[in-house]
Amino acid sequence: MSETKSSSNSWMTVLEWIAAILVAVVIAVVIRTFLFAPYEVHGASMEPTLDGEELLIVNKWIYRVSTPEYGDIVVFHTAEERDFIKRVIGLPGDRIEIKDGKVYRNGIALNEPYINGPMNEGTNYKPTTVPANSLYVMGDNRNNSKDSRMIGPVSLNEIVGRADVVVLPVKRMRLLPGDPVATADPKAPATTSLAH
């Protein structure tokens, strides 16, 4: 009789462990699919904010409950079948222009303390208005970044989420939303081409 109880208890313990493991796997899949995902950064397009070999946690649900903001660092899908990471410079309806290496949003030059030096002298891009449901994104390393200047505005449907935390390497672990946001540069003149 005691052998039967012992055998039954062993099976119950095994079943409890299996159930716990299955629940943990389901929770992990739900979190990974809908809430947060790890992403590795490769390349220098976001220097100095990101050095190019970090592991980030990307918040995948944030834009289901709120809208992107200037300065957000976002991960998005591209036609090249790989994901890019860039900073939000323009929101839907914004007019973006690059004149003599300076970025203007709605005719106002931006103060961008996070970039890796100024753009090459004489860099100009025609004004563009960000379409509905799209973002204008740029890398912080302006002279070494494939971004909306080349690929155009990014559809919100292609946005994976917002990069929130650097987790590796440990010495560079930090929250990303605290990065400075592009604001008007009081020393720069407004651009004169404001026609829509």
GROMACS elastic network, one bead per residue, 0.5 to 0.9 nm:
[ bonds ]
;  ai    aj funct       b0    kb
    1     4     6  0.52821   500
    1     5     6  0.65571   500
    1     6     6  0.87642   500
    2     5     6  0.51249   500
    2     6     6  0.60847   500
    2     7     6  0.85276   500
    3     6     6  0.50505   500
    3     7     6  0.60350   500
    3     8     6  0.84626   500
    4     7     6  0.51107   500
    4     8     6  0.60361   500
    4     9     6  0.85320   500
    5     9     6  0.60342   500
    5    10     6  0.85607   500
    6     9     6  0.50771   500
    6    10     6  0.62039   500
    6    11     6  0.87282   500
    7    10     6  0.51154   500
    7    11     6  0.63571   500
    7    12     6  0.86785   500
    8    11     6  0.51824   500
    8    12     6  0.61916   500
    8    13     6  0.86650   500
    9    13     6  0.61543   500
    9    14     6  0.86385   500
   10    13     6  0.51019   500
   10    14     6  0.62488   500
   10    15     6  0.86339   500
   11    14     6  0.50332   500
   11    15     6  0.60756   500
   11    16     6  0.85087   500
   12    15     6  0.50444   500
   12    16     6  0.60631   500
   12    17     6  0.86035   500
   13    16     6  0.50704   500
   13    17     6  0.62384   500
   13    18     6  0.86480   500
   14    17     6  0.51391   500
   14    18     6  0.62004   500
   14    19     6  0.86097   500
   15    18     6  0.50272   500
   15    19     6  0.60578   500
   15    20     6  0.85134   500
   16    19     6  0.50711   500
   16    20     6  0.60783   500
   16    21     6  0.85721   500
   17    20     6  0.50428   500
   17    21     6  0.60964   500
   17    22     6  0.85423   500
   18    21     6  0.51383   500
   18    22     6  0.61204   500
   18    23     6  0.85918   500
   19    22     6  0.51131   500
   19    23     6  0.61225   500
   19    24     6  0.85563   500
   20    23     6  0.51566   500
   20    24     6  0.61323   500
   20    25     6  0.86307   500
   21    24     6  0.50567   500
   21    25     6  0.61558   500
   21    26     6  0.86394   500
   22    25     6  0.50820   500
   22    26     6  0.61594   500
   22    27     6  0.85802   500
   23    26     6  0.51285   500
   23    27     6  0.61260   500
   23    28     6  0.85298   500
   24    27     6  0.51302   500
   24    28     6  0.60660   500
   24    29     6  0.85941   500
   25    28     6  0.50222   500
   25    29     6  0.60981   500
   25    30     6  0.85793   500
   26    29     6  0.51139   500
   26    30     6  0.61490   500
   26    31     6  0.85708   500
   27    30     6  0.51370   500
   27    31     6  0.60960   500
   27    32     6  0.85036   500
   28    31     6  0.51316   500
   28    32     6  0.59896   500
   28    33     6  0.84126   500
   29    32     6  0.50766   500
   29    33     6  0.58474   500
   29    34     6  0.82854   500
   30    33     6  0.51786   500
   30    34     6  0.57587   500
   30    35     6  0.71986   500
   31    34     6  0.55416   500
   31    36     6  0.57207   500
   31    37     6  0.76037   500
   32    35     6  0.59962   500
   32    36     6  0.52787   500
   32    37     6  0.50527   500
   32    38     6  0.81345   500
   32    60     6  0.86550   500
   33    36     6  0.72030   500
   33    37     6  0.73159   500
   33    60     6  0.81006   500
   34    37     6  0.84034   500
   34    59     6  0.88657   500
   34    60     6  0.61310   500
   34    61     6  0.63192   500
   35    58     6  0.84038   500
   35    59     6  0.60854   500
   35    61     6  0.51312   500
   35    62     6  0.81825   500
   36    57     6  0.64359   500
   36    58     6  0.55047   500
   36    60     6  0.53542   500
   36    61     6  0.74471   500
   36   161     6  0.85594   500
   37    56     6  0.81798   500
   37    57     6  0.56240   500
   37    58     6  0.52594   500
   37    59     6  0.68732   500
   37    60     6  0.71022   500
   38    55     6  0.66224   500
   38    56     6  0.55413   500
   38    58     6  0.61513   500
   39    54     6  0.83074   500
   39    55     6  0.56878   500
   39    56     6  0.51794   500
   39    57     6  0.63205   500
   39    58     6  0.68425   500
   39    75     6  0.87380   500
   39   163     6  0.86891   500
   40    52     6  0.83884   500
   40    53     6  0.67979   500
   40    54     6  0.58024   500
   40    56     6  0.62045   500
   40    57     6  0.89172   500
   41    44     6  0.88491   500
   41    50     6  0.78063   500
   41    51     6  0.81751   500
   41    52     6  0.51695   500
   41    53     6  0.52820   500
   41    54     6  0.52844   500
   41    55     6  0.63333   500
   41    56     6  0.74548   500
   41    84     6  0.87141   500
   41    85     6  0.77948   500
   42    45     6  0.86597   500
   42    51     6  0.83797   500
   42    53     6  0.55376   500
   42    54     6  0.77202   500
   43    46     6  0.78644   500
   43    47     6  0.87221   500
   43    51     6  0.77691   500
   43    53     6  0.75368   500
   44    47     6  0.54606   500
   44    48     6  0.82704   500
   44    50     6  0.76559   500
   44    51     6  0.63411   500
   44    52     6  0.53195   500
   44    53     6  0.89919   500
   44   139     6  0.89014   500
   44   141     6  0.69772   500
   44   144     6  0.70112   500
   44   145     6  0.76752   500
   45    48     6  0.87084   500
   45    50     6  0.82773   500
   45    51     6  0.86642   500
   45    52     6  0.78209   500
   45    85     6  0.82577   500
   45    86     6  0.78552   500
   45   138     6  0.87363   500
   45   139     6  0.52400   500
   45   140     6  0.63708   500
   45   142     6  0.72752   500
   45   143     6  0.82759   500
   45   144     6  0.55185   500
   45   146     6  0.75194   500
   45   147     6  0.89951   500
   46    49     6  0.57825   500
   46    50     6  0.52581   500
   46    51     6  0.70404   500
   46    52     6  0.73616   500
   46    85     6  0.75867   500
   46    86     6  0.67607   500
   46    87     6  0.82455   500
   46   115     6  0.82153   500
   46   116     6  0.82510   500
   46   138     6  0.86738   500
   46   139     6  0.50350   500
   46   141     6  0.53148   500
   46   142     6  0.83487   500
   46   144     6  0.86896   500
   46   145     6  0.76329   500
   47    51     6  0.53271   500
   47    52     6  0.72896   500
   47   114     6  0.87390   500
   47   115     6  0.74508   500
   47   116     6  0.60957   500
   47   139     6  0.79681   500
   47   140     6  0.58768   500
   47   141     6  0.52289   500
   48    51     6  0.60755   500
   48   114     6  0.72201   500
   48   115     6  0.68957   500
   48   116     6  0.57199   500
   48   140     6  0.70078   500
   48   141     6  0.70927   500
   49   114     6  0.67836   500
   49   115     6  0.78926   500
   49   116     6  0.84448   500
   49   140     6  0.70942   500
   49   141     6  0.88289   500
   49   176     6  0.87926   500
   49   179     6  0.82891   500
   50    53     6  0.77901   500
   50    54     6  0.70460   500
   50   140     6  0.87750   500
   50   166     6  0.88245   500
   51    54     6  0.69720   500
   53   168     6  0.83490   500
   53   169     6  0.81180   500
   54   166     6  0.65929   500
   54   167     6  0.73993   500
   54   168     6  0.54612   500
   54   169     6  0.62386   500
   54   172     6  0.82967   500
   55   165     6  0.85559   500
   55   166     6  0.59701   500
   55   167     6  0.56971   500
   55   169     6  0.72373   500
   56   163     6  0.65011   500
   56   164     6  0.72729   500
   56   165     6  0.55359   500
   56   167     6  0.57466   500
   56   168     6  0.72367   500
   57   162     6  0.85818   500
   57   163     6  0.60038   500
   57   164     6  0.59935   500
   57   165     6  0.52348   500
   57   166     6  0.65576   500
   57   167     6  0.71369   500
   58    74     6  0.81672   500
   58    75     6  0.76153   500
   58   160     6  0.78949   500
   58   161     6  0.58285   500
   58   162     6  0.54049   500
   58   164     6  0.58086   500
   58   165     6  0.73015   500
   59    62     6  0.59540   500
   59    63     6  0.86054   500
   59   160     6  0.81898   500
   59   161     6  0.52626   500
   59   162     6  0.51871   500
   59   163     6  0.61614   500
   59   164     6  0.63959   500
   59   165     6  0.89050   500
   60    63     6  0.73036   500
   60    64     6  0.83234   500
   60   159     6  0.87054   500
   60   160     6  0.58916   500
   60   162     6  0.67346   500
   60   163     6  0.87765   500
   61    64     6  0.53637   500
   61    65     6  0.70979   500
   61    66     6  0.89590   500
   61   160     6  0.87966   500
   61   161     6  0.69228   500
   61   162     6  0.87289   500
   62    65     6  0.56059   500
   62    66     6  0.60448   500
   62    67     6  0.78821   500
   62    68     6  0.85712   500
   62   161     6  0.68738   500
   62   162     6  0.71812   500
   63    67     6  0.53374   500
   63    68     6  0.65408   500
   63   159     6  0.87984   500
   63   161     6  0.69102   500
   63   162     6  0.80471   500
   64    67     6  0.76662   500
   68    71     6  0.87732   500
   68    72     6  0.67301   500
   68    74     6  0.88429   500
   68    88     6  0.77740   500
   68    91     6  0.77224   500
   68   135     6  0.84062   500
   68   162     6  0.83512   500
   69    72     6  0.57232   500
   69    88     6  0.69888   500
   69    89     6  0.85838   500
   69    90     6  0.86386   500
   69    91     6  0.75153   500
   69   181     6  0.89556   500
   70    73     6  0.89048   500
   70    87     6  0.78968   500
   70    88     6  0.52725   500
   70    89     6  0.56220   500
   70    90     6  0.67573   500
   70    91     6  0.73830   500
   70   181     6  0.62276   500
   70   182     6  0.67631   500
   70   183     6  0.88843   500
   71    87     6  0.56890   500
   71    88     6  0.51476   500
   71    89     6  0.64108   500
   71   177     6  0.81481   500
   71   179     6  0.74383   500
   71   180     6  0.69680   500
   71   182     6  0.61543   500
   72    86     6  0.83766   500
   72    87     6  0.56231   500
   72    88     6  0.53641   500
   72    89     6  0.84040   500
   72   162     6  0.66199   500
   72   163     6  0.77939   500
   72   164     6  0.88926   500
   72   176     6  0.84528   500
   72   177     6  0.67895   500
   72   179     6  0.84320   500
   72   181     6  0.79440   500
   73    85     6  0.68094   500
   73    86     6  0.55590   500
   73    88     6  0.63241   500
   73   137     6  0.87995   500
   73   161     6  0.86475   500
   73   162     6  0.57308   500
   73   163     6  0.55725   500
   73   164     6  0.79028   500
   73   176     6  0.77238   500
   73   177     6  0.78828   500
   74    84     6  0.81323   500
   74    85     6  0.55153   500
   74    86     6  0.56180   500
   74    87     6  0.61596   500
   74    88     6  0.71387   500
   74   137     6  0.84713   500
   74   159     6  0.70069   500
   74   160     6  0.73989   500
   74   161     6  0.57415   500
   74   163     6  0.56880   500
   75    83     6  0.64632   500
   75    84     6  0.55627   500
   75    86     6  0.67463   500
   75    87     6  0.89533   500
   75   158     6  0.87082   500
   75   159     6  0.60716   500
   75   160     6  0.54376   500
   75   161     6  0.57014   500
   75   162     6  0.63217   500
   75   163     6  0.68360   500
   76    82     6  0.85239   500
   76    83     6  0.53622   500
   76    84     6  0.54868   500
   76    85     6  0.65423   500
   76    86     6  0.83868   500
   76   154     6  0.79149   500
   76   155     6  0.89023   500
   76   156     6  0.86168   500
   76   157     6  0.87876   500
   76   158     6  0.53620   500
   76   160     6  0.50574   500
   76   161     6  0.72246   500
   77    80     6  0.81834   500
   77    81     6  0.68262   500
   77    82     6  0.61170   500
   77    84     6  0.65376   500
   77   154     6  0.88501   500
   77   157     6  0.89107   500
   77   158     6  0.51564   500
   77   159     6  0.64761   500
   77   160     6  0.70060   500
   78    81     6  0.55930   500
   78    82     6  0.58703   500
   78    83     6  0.59323   500
   78    84     6  0.70346   500
   78   151     6  0.88074   500
   78   154     6  0.85164   500
   78   158     6  0.73561   500
   79    82     6  0.75377   500
   80    83     6  0.81550   500
   83   160     6  0.86252   500
   84   146     6  0.88114   500
   84   147     6  0.85262   500
   85   137     6  0.89081   500
   85   138     6  0.88428   500
   85   139     6  0.75984   500
   85   163     6  0.83408   500
   86   137     6  0.57267   500
   86   138     6  0.53593   500
   86   140     6  0.74573   500
   86   145     6  0.87498   500
   86   147     6  0.73240   500
   87   136     6  0.84721   500
   87   137     6  0.52620   500
   87   138     6  0.53628   500
   87   139     6  0.59315   500
   87   140     6  0.71321   500
   88    91     6  0.75354   500
   88   135     6  0.66058   500
   88   136     6  0.60631   500
   88   138     6  0.67009   500
   88   139     6  0.89118   500
   89    96     6  0.83096   500
   89   103     6  0.89535   500
   89   105     6  0.79773   500
   89   135     6  0.75627   500
   89   136     6  0.55622   500
   89   137     6  0.53217   500
   89   138     6  0.66241   500
   89   182     6  0.73891   500
   90    93     6  0.81509   500
   90    94     6  0.56906   500
   90    95     6  0.75520   500
   90    96     6  0.68131   500
   90   105     6  0.71098   500
   90   129     6  0.87802   500
   90   130     6  0.67405   500
   90   134     6  0.87054   500
   90   135     6  0.56988   500
   90   137     6  0.67825   500
   90   153     6  0.87717   500
   91    94     6  0.56093   500
   91    95     6  0.88438   500
   91   130     6  0.64132   500
   91   131     6  0.83671   500
   91   132     6  0.83989   500
   91   133     6  0.84228   500
   91   134     6  0.68508   500
   91   135     6  0.50967   500
   91   136     6  0.64908   500
   92    95     6  0.87893   500
   92   129     6  0.77723   500
   92   131     6  0.53751   500
   92   133     6  0.61958   500
   92   134     6  0.57622   500
   92   135     6  0.62887   500
   92   136     6  0.82621   500
   93   129     6  0.59316   500
   93   130     6  0.51669   500
   93   131     6  0.60752   500
   93   132     6  0.66162   500
   93   134     6  0.89960   500
   94   105     6  0.65554   500
   94   106     6  0.59799   500
   94   128     6  0.82363   500
   94   129     6  0.55686   500
   94   130     6  0.54478   500
   94   131     6  0.82854   500
   94   136     6  0.86909   500
   95   104     6  0.79763   500
   95   105     6  0.56601   500
   95   107     6  0.74965   500
   95   127     6  0.65035   500
   95   128     6  0.55488   500
   95   130     6  0.63578   500
   95   194     6  0.84928   500
   95   196     6  0.83243   500
   96   103     6  0.71666   500
   96   104     6  0.57128   500
   96   106     6  0.63953   500
   96   107     6  0.78736   500
   96   125     6  0.88869   500
   96   126     6  0.83492   500
   96   127     6  0.54686   500
   96   128     6  0.53511   500
   96   129     6  0.62412   500
   96   130     6  0.74898   500
   96   136     6  0.80065   500
   97   102     6  0.82131   500
   97   103     6  0.59370   500
   97   104     6  0.51084   500
   97   105     6  0.66248   500
   97   106     6  0.81647   500
   97   107     6  0.78198   500
   97   124     6  0.78255   500
   97   125     6  0.61145   500
   97   126     6  0.59461   500
   97   128     6  0.64874   500
   97   129     6  0.88579   500
   97   191     6  0.84026   500
   97   193     6  0.89486   500
   98   101     6  0.60582   500
   98   102     6  0.53956   500
   98   104     6  0.60560   500
   98   105     6  0.88806   500
   98   123     6  0.71034   500
   98   124     6  0.50431   500
   98   126     6  0.69129   500
   98   127     6  0.71893   500
   99   102     6  0.52985   500
   99   103     6  0.66511   500
   99   104     6  0.76054   500
   99   122     6  0.74249   500
   99   123     6  0.64421   500
   99   125     6  0.66114   500
   99   126     6  0.81938   500
   99   191     6  0.80231   500
  100   103     6  0.86029   500
  100   119     6  0.82220   500
  100   120     6  0.82493   500
  100   121     6  0.61332   500
  100   123     6  0.51103   500
  100   124     6  0.56460   500
  100   125     6  0.89852   500
  101   118     6  0.66586   500
  101   120     6  0.61580   500
  101   121     6  0.58821   500
  101   122     6  0.59606   500
  101   124     6  0.62918   500
  101   125     6  0.89147   500
  102   109     6  0.67507   500
  102   110     6  0.75037   500
  102   118     6  0.77069   500
  102   119     6  0.72637   500
  102   123     6  0.79911   500
  102   124     6  0.82418   500
  102   188     6  0.88068   500
  103   108     6  0.82826   500
  103   109     6  0.57571   500
  103   110     6  0.58572   500
  103   111     6  0.86160   500
  103   112     6  0.88960   500
  104   107     6  0.54754   500
  104   108     6  0.50325   500
  104   110     6  0.58367   500
  104   127     6  0.89537   500
  104   184     6  0.85598   500
  104   190     6  0.75722   500
  104   191     6  0.70228   500
  105   108     6  0.53041   500
  105   109     6  0.64310   500
  105   110     6  0.69555   500
  105   184     6  0.84640   500
  106   109     6  0.84860   500
  106   190     6  0.89438   500
  106   191     6  0.87051   500
  106   194     6  0.74635   500
  107   189     6  0.89419   500
  107   190     6  0.53453   500
  107   191     6  0.50547   500
  107   192     6  0.71521   500
  107   193     6  0.73971   500
  107   194     6  0.61828   500
  108   183     6  0.88933   500
  108   184     6  0.59870   500
  108   185     6  0.75135   500
  108   188     6  0.80768   500
  108   189     6  0.74050   500
  108   191     6  0.65996   500
  109   183     6  0.81499   500
  109   184     6  0.55777   500
  109   185     6  0.54782   500
  109   186     6  0.80547   500
  109   187     6  0.86600   500
  109   188     6  0.58611   500
  109   189     6  0.67725   500
  109   190     6  0.59026   500
  109   191     6  0.73592   500
  110   182     6  0.58276   500
  110   183     6  0.52385   500
  110   186     6  0.85938   500
  110   188     6  0.80772   500
  111   181     6  0.86843   500
  111   182     6  0.56988   500
  111   183     6  0.52272   500
  111   184     6  0.54333   500
  111   186     6  0.78661   500
  111   187     6  0.88045   500
  111   188     6  0.85089   500
  112   115     6  0.60817   500
  112   140     6  0.89321   500
  112   180     6  0.78686   500
  112   181     6  0.73952   500
  112   182     6  0.51168   500
  112   183     6  0.70155   500
  112   184     6  0.86573   500
  112   185     6  0.80739   500
  113   116     6  0.85658   500
  113   117     6  0.88973   500
  113   180     6  0.71384   500
  113   181     6  0.85032   500
  113   182     6  0.77619   500
  114   117     6  0.86857   500
  114   140     6  0.65638   500
  114   179     6  0.76455   500
  114   180     6  0.67558   500
  114   181     6  0.83943   500
  114   182     6  0.84662   500
  115   118     6  0.73027   500
  115   139     6  0.80926   500
  115   141     6  0.59110   500
  115   142     6  0.70675   500
  116   119     6  0.87071   500
  116   140     6  0.59676   500
  116   142     6  0.69284   500
  116   143     6  0.84175   500
  117   140     6  0.87066   500
  117   141     6  0.73991   500
  117   142     6  0.77249   500
  117   143     6  0.85476   500
  118   121     6  0.80620   500
  118   141     6  0.87889   500
  118   142     6  0.73083   500
  118   143     6  0.80867   500
  119   122     6  0.83160   500
  119   123     6  0.66055   500
  119   141     6  0.85231   500
  119   142     6  0.57222   500
  119   143     6  0.57220   500
  120   123     6  0.57672   500
  120   142     6  0.84633   500
  120   143     6  0.66657   500
  121   124     6  0.89467   500
  125   128     6  0.85155   500
  125   149     6  0.72817   500
  127   193     6  0.82636   500
  127   194     6  0.89054   500
  128   131     6  0.89668   500
  129   196     6  0.82608   500
  130   133     6  0.85622   500
  130   134     6  0.63924   500
  130   135     6  0.64632   500
  130   136     6  0.63967   500
  130   152     6  0.89407   500
  130   153     6  0.64098   500
  131   134     6  0.55836   500
  131   135     6  0.77696   500
  131   153     6  0.74683   500
  131   155     6  0.86079   500
  132   135     6  0.84538   500
  132   155     6  0.85201   500
  133   154     6  0.85256   500
  133   155     6  0.59518   500
  133   156     6  0.54567   500
  133   157     6  0.79505   500
  134   153     6  0.59158   500
  134   154     6  0.52128   500
  134   156     6  0.51708   500
  134   157     6  0.83009   500
  135   148     6  0.85189   500
  135   153     6  0.53747   500
  135   154     6  0.51568   500
  135   155     6  0.64720   500
  135   156     6  0.68863   500
  136   147     6  0.83288   500
  136   148     6  0.56841   500
  136   149     6  0.84360   500
  136   152     6  0.72861   500
  136   154     6  0.63640   500
  137   147     6  0.61283   500
  137   148     6  0.54081   500
  137   149     6  0.82914   500
  137   152     6  0.86160   500
  137   153     6  0.70071   500
  137   154     6  0.73643   500
  138   141     6  0.84479   500
  138   142     6  0.72253   500
  138   145     6  0.72570   500
  138   146     6  0.77668   500
  138   147     6  0.51003   500
  138   148     6  0.61301   500
  138   149     6  0.75487   500
  139   142     6  0.57512   500
  139   143     6  0.87677   500
  139   144     6  0.78954   500
  139   145     6  0.53802   500
  139   146     6  0.74235   500
  139   147     6  0.65011   500
  140   143     6  0.87476   500
  140   144     6  0.87436   500
  140   145     6  0.77820   500
  141   144     6  0.55137   500
  141   145     6  0.60991   500
  142   145     6  0.56476   500
  142   146     6  0.86793   500
  146   149     6  0.73443   500
  146   150     6  0.62280   500
  146   151     6  0.73021   500
  147   150     6  0.56712   500
  147   151     6  0.58573   500
  147   152     6  0.72786   500
  147   153     6  0.84636   500
  148   153     6  0.52161   500
  148   154     6  0.71626   500
  149   152     6  0.58731   500
  149   153     6  0.81865   500
  151   154     6  0.79471   500
  154   157     6  0.83044   500
  154   158     6  0.68426   500
  154   159     6  0.77032   500
  155   158     6  0.54301   500
  155   159     6  0.70513   500
  156   159     6  0.52061   500
  156   160     6  0.86928   500
  157   160     6  0.81665   500
  159   162     6  0.82677   500
  162   177     6  0.88911   500
  163   166     6  0.81142   500
  163   175     6  0.88442   500
  163   176     6  0.68060   500
  163   177     6  0.80292   500
  164   174     6  0.86007   500
  164   175     6  0.57441   500
  164   177     6  0.60181   500
  165   173     6  0.72363   500
  165   174     6  0.57401   500
  165   176     6  0.55059   500
  165   177     6  0.81336   500
  166   169     6  0.78324   500
  166   170     6  0.83532   500
  166   172     6  0.68772   500
  166   174     6  0.52739   500
  166   175     6  0.63569   500
  166   176     6  0.71089   500
  167   170     6  0.61500   500
  167   171     6  0.89022   500
  167   172     6  0.74494   500
  167   174     6  0.69973   500
  167   175     6  0.88117   500
  168   171     6  0.74738   500
  168   172     6  0.66631   500
  168   173     6  0.60361   500
  169   172     6  0.55938   500
  169   173     6  0.65169   500
  170   173     6  0.50424   500
  170   174     6  0.88190   500
  171   174     6  0.88480   500
  175   178     6  0.65139   500
  175   179     6  0.84157   500
  176   179     6  0.57787   500
  177   180     6  0.82331   500
  178   181     6  0.85795   500
  180   183     6  0.87454   500
  182   185     6  0.87196   500
  184   187     6  0.88792   500
  184   188     6  0.83513   500
  185   188     6  0.55298   500
  185   189     6  0.82626   500
  186   189     6  0.77583   500
  188   191     6  0.89664   500
  189   192     6  0.87675   500
  190   193     6  0.89879   500
  191   194     6  0.71998   500
  192   195     6  0.87662   500
  193   196     6  0.87942   500
